[in-house]
Amino acid sequence: MSRYLAAFALVWCSVVLPTLGQTFSGFEPATSNPLTVAWGETPLNYSGQLLSLDFLKTQTFPTVGLPADSKCNSTYILLFVDPDALQGDIETQTGLHAIRGNYTCNTEHVTTLGNTTFLELNTTSQFLAPYIAPAPQAKNPIVTHRYTLLLFNQPEHYTLPDTLTYALPLDLSNVTNRLNFNVTEFVDTLGEPLVAGTYFDVDSPLANSTTTPSATSTGGASSTGEASSSSTPDSGAGTVRLSGTSIGMALAGYLLSYSVYQW
Protein backbone atom coordinates (compact mmCIF):
# COMPACT_ATOMS: atom_id res chain seq x y z
CA MET A 1 0.00 0.00 0.00
CA SER A 2 2.77 2.42 0.92
CA ARG A 3 4.31 2.00 -2.52
CA TYR A 4 1.05 2.97 -4.19
CA LEU A 5 0.67 5.98 -1.93
CA ALA A 6 4.19 7.12 -2.69
CA ALA A 7 3.61 6.71 -6.42
CA PHE A 8 0.34 8.64 -6.17
CA ALA A 9 2.05 11.44 -4.26
CA LEU A 10 4.73 11.75 -6.93
CA VAL A 11 2.15 11.91 -9.71
CA TRP A 12 0.05 14.45 -7.77
CA CYS A 13 3.03 16.70 -7.18
CA SER A 14 4.10 16.59 -10.81
CA VAL A 15 0.59 17.44 -12.02
CA VAL A 16 -0.82 19.76 -9.39
CA LEU A 17 2.08 21.75 -8.02
CA PRO A 18 2.97 24.79 -10.18
CA THR A 19 6.38 25.44 -11.66
CA LEU A 20 8.43 27.57 -9.30
CA GLY A 21 8.02 31.14 -10.54
CA GLN A 22 10.85 33.63 -10.71
CA THR A 23 8.44 36.57 -10.63
CA PHE A 24 5.99 36.94 -7.76
CA SER A 25 2.40 35.73 -8.00
CA GLY A 26 0.18 38.10 -9.97
CA PHE A 27 3.00 40.04 -11.62
CA GLU A 28 3.01 40.35 -15.40
CA PRO A 29 4.90 39.45 -17.43
CA ALA A 30 5.62 36.24 -15.52
CA THR A 31 8.46 33.77 -16.00
CA SER A 32 9.87 30.62 -14.46
CA ASN A 33 13.30 31.23 -16.07
CA PRO A 34 15.84 32.41 -13.49
CA LEU A 35 17.92 35.55 -13.81
CA THR A 36 21.07 35.58 -11.67
CA VAL A 37 21.64 38.82 -9.75
CA ALA A 38 24.77 39.49 -7.69
CA TRP A 39 26.30 42.39 -5.81
CA GLY A 40 30.05 41.93 -5.83
CA GLU A 41 30.67 38.45 -4.43
CA THR A 42 27.14 38.16 -3.01
CA PRO A 43 24.52 36.54 -5.26
CA LEU A 44 20.78 36.53 -4.74
CA ASN A 45 20.14 32.99 -3.50
CA TYR A 46 16.53 32.67 -4.69
CA SER A 47 13.66 34.77 -6.02
CA GLY A 48 11.87 36.59 -3.22
CA GLN A 49 14.87 36.58 -0.87
CA LEU A 50 14.61 39.29 1.80
CA LEU A 51 17.59 41.64 1.62
CA SER A 52 18.74 44.18 4.16
CA LEU A 53 18.43 47.83 3.22
CA ASP A 54 21.71 48.45 5.05
CA PHE A 55 23.38 45.96 2.69
CA LEU A 56 21.90 47.51 -0.44
CA LYS A 57 22.96 51.01 0.60
CA THR A 58 26.59 49.91 0.25
CA GLN A 59 26.14 48.39 -3.22
CA THR A 60 26.21 49.70 -6.78
CA PHE A 61 24.21 48.36 -9.74
CA PRO A 62 24.17 44.55 -9.62
CA THR A 63 25.72 42.08 -12.02
CA VAL A 64 23.18 39.97 -13.92
CA GLY A 65 23.53 36.64 -15.69
CA LEU A 66 21.86 33.56 -17.15
CA PRO A 67 22.15 29.87 -16.18
CA ALA A 68 25.46 28.29 -17.22
CA ASP A 69 23.74 26.04 -19.76
CA SER A 70 22.06 28.93 -21.60
CA LYS A 71 22.67 29.41 -25.32
CA CYS A 72 23.16 33.13 -24.75
CA ASN A 73 23.04 33.94 -28.44
CA SER A 74 21.17 37.23 -28.37
CA THR A 75 21.37 40.85 -27.28
CA TYR A 76 19.34 41.68 -24.19
CA ILE A 77 17.73 44.62 -22.43
CA LEU A 78 17.17 44.81 -18.65
CA LEU A 79 14.27 46.43 -16.82
CA PHE A 80 14.44 47.10 -13.05
CA VAL A 81 11.21 48.19 -11.33
CA ASP A 82 9.51 48.39 -7.94
CA PRO A 83 5.83 47.40 -8.30
CA ASP A 84 5.26 48.53 -4.70
CA ALA A 85 6.56 52.09 -5.01
CA LEU A 86 4.94 54.72 -2.81
CA GLN A 87 4.26 58.43 -3.17
CA GLY A 88 3.36 59.55 0.31
CA ASP A 89 0.35 57.39 1.22
CA ILE A 90 -0.51 56.52 -2.40
CA GLU A 91 0.43 52.88 -2.85
CA THR A 92 0.94 50.32 -5.61
CA GLN A 93 2.54 52.59 -8.18
CA THR A 94 5.25 50.95 -10.27
CA GLY A 95 8.51 52.84 -9.89
CA LEU A 96 11.17 52.68 -12.60
CA HIS A 97 14.66 52.07 -11.20
CA ALA A 98 16.65 51.44 -14.37
CA ILE A 99 16.62 50.44 -18.03
CA ARG A 100 19.84 49.27 -19.65
CA GLY A 101 20.42 47.53 -22.96
CA ASN A 102 22.96 45.86 -25.25
CA TYR A 103 23.75 43.06 -22.79
CA THR A 104 25.59 40.07 -24.26
CA CYS A 105 27.45 37.11 -22.83
CA ASN A 106 30.05 34.50 -23.72
CA THR A 107 29.14 30.85 -23.19
CA GLU A 108 32.78 30.13 -22.38
CA HIS A 109 32.85 32.71 -19.57
CA VAL A 110 31.30 30.90 -16.61
CA THR A 111 31.25 32.71 -13.26
CA THR A 112 30.92 30.95 -9.89
CA LEU A 113 29.92 32.75 -6.69
CA GLY A 114 29.43 30.35 -3.80
CA ASN A 115 26.90 27.78 -5.01
CA THR A 116 25.77 29.97 -7.92
CA THR A 117 27.22 29.32 -11.38
CA PHE A 118 26.12 31.51 -14.28
CA LEU A 119 27.01 33.23 -17.54
CA GLU A 120 27.66 36.87 -16.72
CA LEU A 121 25.93 39.41 -18.94
CA ASN A 122 28.00 42.46 -19.92
CA THR A 123 27.32 45.78 -21.57
CA THR A 124 29.30 48.94 -22.31
CA SER A 125 26.20 51.02 -23.03
CA GLN A 126 24.88 53.87 -20.96
CA PHE A 127 21.68 53.44 -19.00
CA LEU A 128 18.58 54.49 -20.91
CA ALA A 129 17.07 55.25 -17.50
CA PRO A 130 19.84 55.99 -14.95
CA TYR A 131 19.81 53.77 -11.88
CA ILE A 132 18.05 54.71 -8.64
CA ALA A 133 19.02 52.44 -5.76
CA PRO A 134 16.27 51.00 -3.55
CA ALA A 135 15.29 53.40 -0.77
CA PRO A 136 11.81 52.50 0.49
CA GLN A 137 9.80 55.07 2.37
CA ALA A 138 9.48 54.58 6.13
CA LYS A 139 6.02 53.22 6.91
CA ASN A 140 4.03 51.99 9.90
CA PRO A 141 3.18 49.17 9.50
CA ILE A 142 6.19 48.06 7.46
CA VAL A 143 5.68 47.64 3.71
CA THR A 144 7.59 44.97 1.77
CA HIS A 145 8.84 46.10 -1.65
CA ARG A 146 9.31 43.42 -4.33
CA TYR A 147 12.08 44.80 -6.52
CA THR A 148 11.84 43.06 -9.88
CA LEU A 149 14.43 42.61 -12.65
CA LEU A 150 13.34 41.42 -16.10
CA LEU A 151 15.57 40.47 -19.02
CA PHE A 152 14.21 40.60 -22.58
CA ASN A 153 15.55 39.90 -26.02
CA GLN A 154 16.41 43.30 -27.46
CA PRO A 155 15.19 44.04 -30.99
CA GLU A 156 17.73 45.35 -33.47
CA HIS A 157 17.79 49.16 -33.57
CA TYR A 158 15.35 49.29 -30.67
CA THR A 159 13.96 52.72 -29.81
CA LEU A 160 11.90 53.74 -26.81
CA PRO A 161 8.62 55.43 -27.87
CA ASP A 162 7.73 59.00 -27.00
CA THR A 163 5.06 57.81 -24.57
CA LEU A 164 7.71 56.36 -22.24
CA THR A 165 10.60 58.82 -22.59
CA TYR A 166 9.14 60.99 -19.81
CA ALA A 167 10.47 58.42 -17.32
CA LEU A 168 14.10 58.50 -18.47
CA PRO A 169 15.53 61.74 -16.97
CA LEU A 170 16.81 61.55 -13.41
CA ASP A 171 16.44 64.43 -10.98
CA LEU A 172 17.28 63.05 -7.56
CA SER A 173 15.44 65.83 -5.75
CA ASN A 174 12.15 64.89 -7.42
CA VAL A 175 11.74 61.48 -9.03
CA THR A 176 7.98 61.61 -9.62
CA ASN A 177 8.52 61.10 -13.36
CA ARG A 178 9.70 57.57 -12.51
CA LEU A 179 6.38 56.65 -10.85
CA ASN A 180 3.47 54.95 -12.61
CA PHE A 181 5.80 53.41 -15.17
CA ASN A 182 3.78 51.32 -17.63
CA VAL A 183 5.52 47.94 -17.72
CA THR A 184 2.93 46.48 -20.09
CA GLU A 185 3.51 49.22 -22.65
CA PHE A 186 7.27 48.79 -22.37
CA VAL A 187 6.93 45.05 -23.02
CA ASP A 188 4.63 45.69 -25.99
CA THR A 189 7.15 48.05 -27.59
CA LEU A 190 9.80 45.35 -27.46
CA GLY A 191 7.69 42.75 -29.20
CA GLU A 192 10.15 40.20 -27.85
CA PRO A 193 9.70 37.47 -25.23
CA LEU A 194 10.73 37.74 -21.61
CA VAL A 195 13.94 35.71 -21.30
CA ALA A 196 14.38 35.57 -17.52
CA GLY A 197 13.52 37.38 -14.34
CA THR A 198 13.78 37.50 -10.59
CA TYR A 199 12.85 39.69 -7.64
CA PHE A 200 14.03 40.41 -4.13
CA ASP A 201 12.20 41.75 -1.10
CA VAL A 202 13.17 44.76 0.98
CA ASP A 203 11.21 45.87 4.05
CA SER A 204 10.63 49.57 4.49
CA PRO A 205 12.06 51.23 7.60
CA LEU A 206 9.54 51.47 10.43
CA ALA A 207 8.12 54.98 10.67
CA ASN A 208 7.63 56.66 14.03
CA SER A 209 3.86 56.54 14.52
CA THR A 210 3.91 59.58 16.80
CA THR A 211 5.27 61.94 14.17
CA THR A 212 3.94 63.24 10.88
CA PRO A 213 6.07 62.33 7.83
CA SER A 214 7.94 65.27 6.37
CA ALA A 215 10.47 65.87 3.63
CA THR A 216 13.41 63.74 4.68
CA SER A 217 16.46 62.27 3.02
CA THR A 218 15.78 58.96 1.35
CA GLY A 219 19.28 57.62 1.89
CA GLY A 220 19.18 56.19 -1.63
CA ALA A 221 21.73 56.82 -4.34
CA SER A 222 22.32 56.77 -8.04
CA SER A 223 25.45 54.70 -8.46
CA THR A 224 25.75 54.54 -12.22
CA GLY A 225 28.06 57.45 -12.82
CA GLU A 226 27.08 56.83 -16.42
CA ALA A 227 24.29 59.27 -17.10
CA SER A 228 23.92 62.33 -14.95
CA SER A 229 20.62 63.97 -14.12
CA SER A 230 21.49 66.80 -16.49
CA SER A 231 22.14 64.57 -19.48
CA THR A 232 19.60 64.31 -22.26
CA PRO A 233 19.40 61.19 -24.43
CA ASP A 234 19.75 61.46 -28.21
CA SER A 235 16.24 62.07 -29.41
CA GLY A 236 16.47 61.67 -33.18
CA ALA A 237 12.92 61.60 -34.52
CA GLY A 238 11.29 61.80 -31.12
CA THR A 239 12.74 58.51 -29.94
CA VAL A 240 15.52 57.40 -27.62
CA ARG A 241 17.97 54.96 -29.14
CA LEU A 242 20.15 52.45 -27.37
CA SER A 243 23.76 53.42 -27.72
CA GLY A 244 26.80 51.17 -27.80
CA THR A 245 29.02 54.01 -26.64
CA SER A 246 31.70 52.84 -24.24
CA ILE A 247 31.67 54.40 -20.78
CA GLY A 248 34.18 54.78 -18.02
CA MET A 249 34.12 53.29 -14.56
CA ALA A 250 31.05 53.99 -12.46
CA LEU A 251 31.40 56.79 -9.93
CA ALA A 252 30.69 56.22 -6.28
CA GLY A 253 27.05 56.59 -5.23
CA TYR A 254 25.91 59.79 -3.64
CA LEU A 255 23.08 60.60 -1.24
CA LEU A 256 19.76 61.86 -2.57
CA SER A 257 18.62 65.40 -1.83
CA TYR A 258 15.63 65.89 0.45
CA SER A 259 12.54 64.23 -0.99
CA VAL A 260 9.29 62.63 0.14
CA TYR A 261 9.44 60.17 -2.74
CA GLN A 262 11.07 57.02 -1.49
CA TRP A 263 11.01 53.66 -3.18
C-alpha positions in Angstrom: 0.0 0.0 0.0 2.8 2.4 0.9 4.3 2.0 -2.5 1.1 3.0 -4.2 0.7 6.0 -1.9 4.2 7.1 -2.7 3.6 6.7 -6.4 0.3 8.6 -6.2 2.0 11.4 -4.3 4.7 11.8 -6.9 2.1 11.9 -9.7 0.0 14.5 -7.8 3.0 16.7 -7.2 4.1 16.6 -10.8 0.6 17.4 -12.0 -0.8 19.8 -9.4 2.1 21.8 -8.0 3.0 24.8 -10.2 6.4 25.4 -11.7 8.4 27.6 -9.3 8.0 31.1 -10.5 10.8 33.6 -10.7 8.4 36.6 -10.6 6.0 36.9 -7.8 2.4 35.7 -8.0 0.2 38.1 -10.0 3.0 40.0 -11.6 3.0 40.3 -15.4 4.9 39.4 -17.4 5.6 36.2 -15.5 8.5 33.8 -16.0 9.9 30.6 -14.5 13.3 31.2 -16.1 15.8 32.4 -13.5 17.9 35.5 -13.8 21.1 35.6 -11.7 21.6 38.8 -9.7 24.8 39.5 -7.7 26.3 42.4 -5.8 30.1 41.9 -5.8 30.7 38.4 -4.4 27.1 38.2 -3.0 24.5 36.5 -5.3 20.8 36.5 -4.7 20.1 33.0 -3.5 16.5 32.7 -4.7 13.7 34.8 -6.0 11.9 36.6 -3.2 14.9 36.6 -0.9 14.6 39.3 1.8 17.6 41.6 1.6 18.7 44.2 4.2 18.4 47.8 3.2 21.7 48.4 5.1 23.4 46.0 2.7 21.9 47.5 -0.4 23.0 51.0 0.6 26.6 49.9 0.2 26.1 48.4 -3.2 26.2 49.7 -6.8 24.2 48.4 -9.7 24.2 44.5 -9.6 25.7 42.1 -12.0 23.2 40.0 -13.9 23.5 36.6 -15.7 21.9 33.6 -17.2 22.2 29.9 -16.2 25.5 28.3 -17.2 23.7 26.0 -19.8 22.1 28.9 -21.6 22.7 29.4 -25.3 23.2 33.1 -24.8 23.0 33.9 -28.4 21.2 37.2 -28.4 21.4 40.8 -27.3 19.3 41.7 -24.2 17.7 44.6 -22.4 17.2 44.8 -18.7 14.3 46.4 -16.8 14.4 47.1 -13.1 11.2 48.2 -11.3 9.5 48.4 -7.9 5.8 47.4 -8.3 5.3 48.5 -4.7 6.6 52.1 -5.0 4.9 54.7 -2.8 4.3 58.4 -3.2 3.4 59.5 0.3 0.4 57.4 1.2 -0.5 56.5 -2.4 0.4 52.9 -2.8 0.9 50.3 -5.6 2.5 52.6 -8.2 5.3 51.0 -10.3 8.5 52.8 -9.9 11.2 52.7 -12.6 14.7 52.1 -11.2 16.7 51.4 -14.4 16.6 50.4 -18.0 19.8 49.3 -19.7 20.4 47.5 -23.0 23.0 45.9 -25.2 23.7 43.1 -22.8 25.6 40.1 -24.3 27.4 37.1 -22.8 30.1 34.5 -23.7 29.1 30.8 -23.2 32.8 30.1 -22.4 32.9 32.7 -19.6 31.3 30.9 -16.6 31.2 32.7 -13.3 30.9 31.0 -9.9 29.9 32.8 -6.7 29.4 30.3 -3.8 26.9 27.8 -5.0 25.8 30.0 -7.9 27.2 29.3 -11.4 26.1 31.5 -14.3 27.0 33.2 -17.5 27.7 36.9 -16.7 25.9 39.4 -18.9 28.0 42.5 -19.9 27.3 45.8 -21.6 29.3 48.9 -22.3 26.2 51.0 -23.0 24.9 53.9 -21.0 21.7 53.4 -19.0 18.6 54.5 -20.9 17.1 55.2 -17.5 19.8 56.0 -15.0 19.8 53.8 -11.9 18.1 54.7 -8.6 19.0 52.4 -5.8 16.3 51.0 -3.5 15.3 53.4 -0.8 11.8 52.5 0.5 9.8 55.1 2.4 9.5 54.6 6.1 6.0 53.2 6.9 4.0 52.0 9.9 3.2 49.2 9.5 6.2 48.1 7.5 5.7 47.6 3.7 7.6 45.0 1.8 8.8 46.1 -1.6 9.3 43.4 -4.3 12.1 44.8 -6.5 11.8 43.1 -9.9 14.4 42.6 -12.6 13.3 41.4 -16.1 15.6 40.5 -19.0 14.2 40.6 -22.6 15.5 39.9 -26.0 16.4 43.3 -27.5 15.2 44.0 -31.0 17.7 45.3 -33.5 17.8 49.2 -33.6 15.4 49.3 -30.7 14.0 52.7 -29.8 11.9 53.7 -26.8 8.6 55.4 -27.9 7.7 59.0 -27.0 5.1 57.8 -24.6 7.7 56.4 -22.2 10.6 58.8 -22.6 9.1 61.0 -19.8 10.5 58.4 -17.3 14.1 58.5 -18.5 15.5 61.7 -17.0 16.8 61.6 -13.4 16.4 64.4 -11.0 17.3 63.1 -7.6 15.4 65.8 -5.8 12.1 64.9 -7.4 11.7 61.5 -9.0 8.0 61.6 -9.6 8.5 61.1 -13.4 9.7 57.6 -12.5 6.4 56.7 -10.8 3.5 55.0 -12.6 5.8 53.4 -15.2 3.8 51.3 -17.6 5.5 47.9 -17.7 2.9 46.5 -20.1 3.5 49.2 -22.7 7.3 48.8 -22.4 6.9 45.1 -23.0 4.6 45.7 -26.0 7.2 48.1 -27.6 9.8 45.3 -27.5 7.7 42.7 -29.2 10.2 40.2 -27.8 9.7 37.5 -25.2 10.7 37.7 -21.6 13.9 35.7 -21.3 14.4 35.6 -17.5 13.5 37.4 -14.3 13.8 37.5 -10.6 12.8 39.7 -7.6 14.0 40.4 -4.1 12.2 41.8 -1.1 13.2 44.8 1.0 11.2 45.9 4.1 10.6 49.6 4.5 12.1 51.2 7.6 9.5 51.5 10.4 8.1 55.0 10.7 7.6 56.7 14.0 3.9 56.5 14.5 3.9 59.6 16.8 5.3 61.9 14.2 3.9 63.2 10.9 6.1 62.3 7.8 7.9 65.3 6.4 10.5 65.9 3.6 13.4 63.7 4.7 16.5 62.3 3.0 15.8 59.0 1.3 19.3 57.6 1.9 19.2 56.2 -1.6 21.7 56.8 -4.3 22.3 56.8 -8.0 25.4 54.7 -8.5 25.7 54.5 -12.2 28.1 57.4 -12.8 27.1 56.8 -16.4 24.3 59.3 -17.1 23.9 62.3 -14.9 20.6 64.0 -14.1 21.5 66.8 -16.5 22.1 64.6 -19.5 19.6 64.3 -22.3 19.4 61.2 -24.4 19.8 61.5 -28.2 16.2 62.1 -29.4 16.5 61.7 -33.2 12.9 61.6 -34.5 11.3 61.8 -31.1 12.7 58.5 -29.9 15.5 57.4 -27.6 18.0 55.0 -29.1 20.2 52.4 -27.4 23.8 53.4 -27.7 26.8 51.2 -27.8 29.0 54.0 -26.6 31.7 52.8 -24.2 31.7 54.4 -20.8 34.2 54.8 -18.0 34.1 53.3 -14.6 31.1 54.0 -12.5 31.4 56.8 -9.9 30.7 56.2 -6.3 27.1 56.6 -5.2 25.9 59.8 -3.6 23.1 60.6 -1.2 19.8 61.9 -2.6 18.6 65.4 -1.8 15.6 65.9 0.4 12.5 64.2 -1.0 9.3 62.6 0.1 9.4 60.2 -2.7 11.1 57.0 -1.5 11.0 53.7 -3.2 
